[in-house]
Amino acid sequence: MRLQAAATAASRLLPRRLVSAAVRRFPALRRAGRPPRAHADAHHRFTEGELLARTDEFNRNAEKHWRIIAADAAGRGHVLNKPLSTVLDSGAILYRLGLVVQELHLGVGHTVLDFAAGSCWLSSYLNRLRCRTVSVDVAPGALALGRELFSLDPRHRLDLRPLFVPYDGRALPLRAESVDRIVCFDAFHHVPNQDEVLGEMFRVLRPGGRAVFAEPGEGHSHADQSEFEMDHYGVLENDLHLDEVVEKARRAGFDGAWVKPYADPSVITFGAAEYQRFMDGDDGAYPLDDLRESLRHFFVFVLTKGTEVFDSRCPHVLRADIRLLDQEPLRAARAGDRLSLRVRVTNTGDSLWRHVLDPVGGYVMLGAHLYARDGSPVTLNAARAALPRDVIPGESADLVLALDVPARLGPLAVRMDMVSEWLTWFAQTGSPTPEYPL
């Protein structure tokens, strides 16, 4: 359903505009300062009844459109190379993509639903970030291009078993509470039955999960290119109004809405003198009217389901208290010995430590490094010990660290640290690392 990926060959050149506003919690939007001024684009092309009556028609036309793209060499190359298809809009796409990825709060091993995935270019990026992707689209022809895209780049993690799932435009063929995140990039405005689809998104999203959208806003359906696509291909190009989407999301069950108030990057550029005035405290130097106008025409917004729970796949604060319960094995160590060190670790952060091993990482282990007394590393990653179970904030766990003493023993120290595998050592996030002489 992500039809805007390629209108025909490489004709999808319409500059994008990023929109956000100050949305915090349901049931209402908070509006800071003066209300929005009257705006010429603040009207819909279709009524709600017209959209619902033509849902199946729009979905059939989506598949026809993707087949036309796939049959054309230029169009095929365009969508397979997205988001680097053209210099004219790649900057805006990458800018918004950065905002979307930031707000997804991705964790390694997360299952991410790429809704209306089109040629699956975003799924491709998520897969390489070590997420398990489920690419869903109403057009099987689009998903066929997605499979082709995944086959073209050996950097894809096919061991994560990316899924390409067609759906009927109404019910998502996924189990309830089976995905950690949902992403929808330039696609929700193509959905005629938005209440129904938001309800399905809420159903398949796990508690604590979030859905992130990047969408054109008011006036999109009246743009020249949108009218061209509707006239020639019968696809739906619709307007989105943030307050209406938020209300639909509330009815679907989502309990929070958040918006990124960032203007399109082409809208605001300061001269050096203006920038200095602004940084010196002259708020009047900032073009707020330009910002507000930009924010009407593109949204990056987040819908949340319950309270987010942090774990070691996508942690918030990683902190540990690590205590060696008996130092005698270190004091009695001889060259070449294998030591069994009893250690107690306590989760003093706010993120659950996962213990089940996963090839993509995100599980926590105790690690040890050997350092010379002058602080220079001798052997990094000298030992690892697995947790016996998941450890929630405030809990402790006892484990045994098997450490091989070097064959040539000198004045060394054992530095202990926790690690979220393939993500980060706790020391890199400010956690203390105890050190014991060997």
C-alpha positions in Angstrom: 0.0 0.0 0.0 3.0 2.3 0.1 2.2 3.5 -3.4 4.1 6.7 -3.3 7.3 4.8 -3.5 7.3 5.1 -7.3 4.5 6.8 -9.3 5.7 5.4 -12.6 9.4 5.1 -13.3 11.4 7.7 -11.3 8.6 10.2 -11.2 8.1 10.3 -7.4 10.0 13.5 -7.0 7.5 15.4 -4.8 9.4 17.1 -1.9 8.2 15.9 1.5 7.3 18.1 4.5 7.7 17.0 8.0 4.9 17.9 10.4 4.5 17.6 14.2 2.6 19.4 16.9 2.5 19.4 20.7 0.6 16.2 21.5 1.1 14.6 24.9 -1.7 12.4 26.3 -5.3 11.5 25.3 -8.0 12.4 25.2 -7.3 15.8 23.8 -4.4 17.6 22.0 -2.7 20.3 24.0 -2.2 23.5 21.9 0.5 25.8 23.1 0.3 29.5 22.3 -2.1 30.9 19.8 -4.5 28.6 17.8 -3.5 27.7 14.2 -4.4 30.3 11.7 -6.9 29.6 9.0 -5.4 27.4 6.4 -6.4 26.9 2.7 -5.5 23.2 2.7 -7.6 22.3 5.8 -10.2 20.2 4.0 -10.7 16.6 2.9 -11.0 15.3 -0.6 -13.2 12.4 0.4 -15.9 11.9 3.0 -15.5 9.0 5.5 -18.5 7.2 3.8 -16.8 7.5 0.4 -13.6 6.0 1.7 -15.3 3.1 3.3 -17.5 2.3 0.3 -14.4 2.2 -2.0 -12.0 0.3 0.4 -11.9 -2.8 -1.8 -11.5 -0.8 -5.0 -8.6 1.2 -3.6 -6.9 -2.0 -2.4 -7.3 -3.7 -5.8 -5.9 -0.6 -7.5 -2.8 -0.8 -5.2 -1.9 -4.2 -6.5 -2.5 -3.1 -10.2 -0.2 -0.1 -9.6 2.6 -2.2 -8.1 2.4 -4.6 -11.0 2.9 -1.6 -13.4 5.9 -0.5 -11.4 7.4 -4.0 -11.4 7.0 -4.3 -15.2 8.8 -1.1 -15.9 12.6 -1.2 -15.7 13.0 2.4 -14.5 10.2 2.1 -11.9 11.6 -1.2 -10.7 15.0 0.3 -10.2 13.5 3.3 -8.5 11.7 1.4 -5.7 14.5 -1.2 -5.3 17.0 1.7 -4.6 14.8 3.6 -2.2 15.5 5.8 -0.2 18.4 6.7 -2.5 16.4 6.7 -5.7 16.8 10.4 -6.5 18.8 13.3 -5.2 15.7 15.4 -5.2 14.0 13.8 -2.2 16.5 11.5 -0.6 17.6 14.2 1.9 14.0 14.7 3.2 13.4 11.0 3.3 16.6 10.2 5.3 15.9 13.2 7.6 12.4 11.8 8.5 13.7 8.2 8.6 16.2 9.3 11.3 13.3 10.8 13.4 11.3 7.6 12.9 14.1 5.2 13.9 14.8 7.4 17.0 11.2 7.2 18.1 10.8 3.5 17.5 13.1 2.8 20.5 14.3 -0.3 18.7 15.8 -3.2 20.4 18.0 -6.0 18.9 15.7 -8.9 18.3 12.5 -6.9 18.4 9.7 -8.0 16.1 8.8 -5.0 14.0 5.7 -4.8 11.7 6.5 -2.7 8.7 2.9 -1.8 7.8 2.2 -1.1 4.1 5.8 -2.0 3.4 5.7 -1.5 -0.3 9.1 -2.6 -1.7 10.3 -3.3 1.9 13.2 -0.8 1.8 12.5 0.1 5.4 12.3 -3.5 6.4 15.7 -3.9 4.8 17.2 -1.3 7.1 15.4 -2.8 10.2 16.7 -6.3 9.4 20.3 -5.0 9.2 19.7 -3.4 12.6 19.0 -7.0 13.8 15.3 -6.7 14.1 12.9 -9.5 13.1 10.7 -7.9 10.4 7.2 -8.6 9.3 6.5 -6.7 6.0 2.8 -6.4 5.4 1.1 -5.0 2.3 -2.2 -5.2 0.6 -0.3 -5.7 -2.7 1.5 -9.0 -3.2 3.3 -7.5 -6.2 5.0 -5.0 -3.8 6.1 -7.8 -1.4 7.6 -9.7 -4.4 9.8 -6.7 -5.0 10.7 -6.8 -1.3 11.8 -10.4 -1.5 13.9 -9.5 -4.4 15.5 -6.6 -2.5 16.4 -8.9 0.4 18.1 -11.3 -2.1 20.2 -8.6 -3.6 22.2 -7.6 -0.5 24.3 -10.3 1.4 24.3 -8.0 4.4 20.7 -9.0 5.2 20.2 -11.2 8.2 18.2 -14.0 6.6 18.7 -16.1 9.8 16.2 -13.7 11.3 13.6 -15.1 8.9 12.1 -11.9 7.6 8.4 -12.4 6.7 6.5 -10.9 3.7 2.8 -11.1 4.5 0.0 -10.0 2.2 -3.3 -9.0 3.8 -6.8 -8.2 2.7 -6.7 -4.6 3.7 -8.9 -5.3 6.8 -7.6 -7.9 9.2 -3.8 -8.3 9.8 -3.0 -12.1 9.6 -0.9 -11.9 12.8 -1.5 -13.2 16.3 -2.6 -10.8 19.0 0.3 -9.1 20.9 2.9 -10.6 18.6 4.9 -7.6 17.6 7.1 -5.2 19.6 6.9 -2.2 17.3 4.9 -1.0 14.3 6.3 1.4 11.7 4.3 3.1 8.9 6.3 5.4 6.6 4.4 7.5 4.0 1.6 4.9 3.9 -1.3 5.5 6.4 -2.8 8.3 4.2 -3.4 5.5 1.6 -5.6 3.6 4.0 -9.3 4.2 3.5 -10.5 2.3 6.6 -8.3 3.9 9.2 -10.4 3.0 12.2 -10.4 -0.7 11.3 -6.6 -0.7 10.6 -5.8 1.1 13.8 -7.8 -1.4 15.7 -5.8 -4.2 14.1 -2.5 -2.5 14.9 -3.6 -2.2 18.5 -4.5 -5.8 18.6 -1.2 -7.2 17.3 1.0 -4.8 19.3 2.4 -6.0 22.6 1.7 -4.1 25.8 4.4 -1.4 26.2 4.9 -1.3 22.4 4.6 1.7 20.1 3.6 2.5 16.6 5.5 5.3 14.7 4.2 7.0 11.6 5.7 9.5 9.1 2.9 11.0 7.0 1.9 13.9 4.7 -0.8 16.0 6.3 -3.2 18.6 5.2 -3.6 19.3 1.5 -1.7 16.2 0.3 -4.6 14.9 -1.8 -4.7 18.2 -3.7 -1.1 18.2 -4.7 -0.5 17.9 -8.5 1.2 14.6 -8.3 -1.4 13.1 -5.9 -4.1 14.1 -8.4 -2.1 12.6 -11.2 -1.8 9.2 -9.4 -5.5 9.1 -8.4 -6.6 10.0 -12.0 -4.2 7.6 -13.8 -4.0 4.6 -11.3 -7.0 4.9 -9.1 -4.9 4.8 -5.9 -5.9 6.7 -2.8 -4.1 9.9 -1.9 -5.8 11.3 1.2 -5.3 14.1 3.7 -4.5 13.4 7.3 -5.4 15.8 10.1 -3.6 15.0 13.3 -6.4 15.6 15.7 -8.6 13.2 13.8 -6.0 10.5 13.6 -5.4 10.9 17.4 -9.1 10.5 18.1 -9.3 7.4 15.9 -6.3 5.9 17.7 -7.9 6.6 21.1 -11.0 4.7 20.0 -8.8 1.8 18.9 -7.3 1.6 22.4 -4.0 3.5 22.2 -3.5 5.5 25.3 -0.8 8.0 24.3 0.2 10.1 21.4 3.5 11.9 20.9 4.7 14.1 18.0 8.1 15.3 16.8 7.8 19.1 16.2 10.5 19.3 13.5 10.1 21.3 10.3 11.1 20.0 6.9 14.8 20.6 6.6 14.4 22.9 3.6 12.1 25.3 5.4 14.3 27.0 8.0 17.9 28.1 7.5 19.5 30.9 9.5 22.0 33.3 8.3 25.0 33.4 10.6 23.9 36.7 12.1 20.3 35.6 12.6 21.6 32.4 14.3 23.8 34.4 16.6 20.9 36.6 17.5 18.7 33.6 18.3 21.5 31.9 20.4 21.9 35.2 22.3 18.3 35.0 23.4 16.3 36.8 20.6 13.4 34.5 20.3 11.9 36.8 17.7 14.6 35.7 15.3 13.0 32.3 15.0 10.5 32.1 12.1 7.7 30.4 14.0 5.1 31.1 11.3 7.3 29.1 8.8 7.6 26.3 11.4 3.8 26.1 12.0 3.1 26.1 8.2 5.6 23.3 7.7 4.2 21.3 10.6 0.8 21.2 8.9 2.1 19.3 6.0 4.0 16.4 7.5 3.6 14.4 10.7 6.0 12.2 12.6 4.0 10.8 15.4 3.9 8.0 17.9 1.0 6.0 19.4 1.7 4.0 22.5 0.0 1.0 24.1 0.5 1.0 27.8 3.7 1.8 29.7 7.0 1.0 27.9 9.0 -1.6 29.7 12.8 -1.3 29.2 14.9 -4.4 28.8 18.5 -5.1 27.7 17.5 -5.3 24.0 16.7 -1.6 24.1 17.8 -0.4 27.5 17.2 3.0 29.2 19.6 2.9 32.2 22.1 0.0 32.5 23.7 -0.1 35.9 25.1 -2.9 37.9 26.6 -3.5 41.3 29.2 -6.3 40.9 30.7 -7.9 44.0 33.3 -10.7 44.2 32.2 -12.9 47.1 35.6 -14.5 47.8 38.9 -13.0 46.8 41.0 -16.0 48.0 41.1 -17.7 44.5 42.7 -14.5 43.1 45.2 -14.3 45.9 46.2 -18.0 45.5 46.2 -18.0 41.7 49.2 -19.5 39.8 50.1 -19.2 36.1 47.9 -21.3 34.0 45.2 -21.9 36.6 41.5 -21.9 35.8 39.7 -20.0 38.6 36.1 -20.2 39.6 35.0 -16.9 41.0 31.8 -16.5 42.8 30.2 -13.2 42.0 27.0 -11.4 43.0 25.5 -9.0 40.5 22.6 -6.5 41.3 20.6 -4.7 38.7 20.7 -1.1 39.9 19.3 0.4 36.6 15.8 0.5 35.3 16.0 -2.1 32.5 15.3 -5.8 32.8 18.3 -8.0 32.0 17.4 -10.8 29.6 19.3 -14.0 30.1 18.2 -16.2 27.2 20.9 -16.4 24.5 19.8 -15.0 21.2 22.0 -14.8 18.1 21.2 -11.2 17.6 22.2 -10.2 21.1 20.4 -8.2 23.7 21.0 -10.6 26.5 23.2 -9.8 29.5 26.3 -11.6 30.7 29.0 -10.9 33.3 32.4 -10.3 31.6 35.9 -9.9 32.8 39.0 -8.2 31.3 42.6 -8.4 32.3 44.6 -5.2 32.7 48.1 -4.4 33.7 48.6 -2.4 36.8 49.2 0.7 34.7 45.7 0.5 33.3 46.7 -0.8 29.8 44.6 -3.8 28.5 46.2 -7.2 28.5 43.3 -9.5 27.6 39.9 -8.1 26.8 36.9 -10.4 26.9 38.9 -12.9 29.1 35.8 -14.5 30.5 32.0 -14.6 30.3 29.3 -16.0 32.7 25.6 -16.3 31.9 22.8 -15.2 34.2 20.8 -18.0 35.7 17.5 -16.1 34.9 16.1 -12.7 33.9 17.0 -10.1 36.5 14.6 -7.2 37.0 15.7 -3.9 38.5 16.5 -4.2 42.1 17.1 -8.0 42.0 20.4 -9.8 42.5 21.8 -13.0 41.0 24.8 -15.2 42.0 26.9 -16.8 39.3 30.3 -18.4 38.8 32.9 -16.8 36.4 35.5 -19.2 35.0 38.7 -17.3 34.4 41.9 -18.6 32.9 45.0 -17.2 34.4 47.7 -16.3 31.8 50.6 -18.7 31.4 53.0 -15.9 32.3 51.7 -14.3 35.4 52.6 -10.7 36.1 51.1 -7.8 38.1 47.6 -7.9 36.7 44.1 -6.8 37.7 40.7 -8.4 36.9 38.1 -5.8 35.9 34.5 -7.0 35.9 31.7 -5.5 33.9 28.3 -6.5 32.6 27.5 -6.6 28.9 24.3 -6.5 26.8 25.7 -8.7 24.0 26.1 -7.1 20.6 24.8 -3.9 22.1 27.0 -2.3 24.8 29.2 -2.9 27.8 27.7 -1.3 30.9 30.8 0.7 31.5 30.1 2.6 28.3 26.9 3.9 29.8 28.5 4.9 33.1 28.2 1.8 35.2 31.0 1.2 37.8 33.5 -1.6 37.1 35.2 -3.1 40.1 38.8 -4.2 39.8 40.6 -6.9 41.8 44.3 -7.6 41.9 45.5 -11.0 40.5 
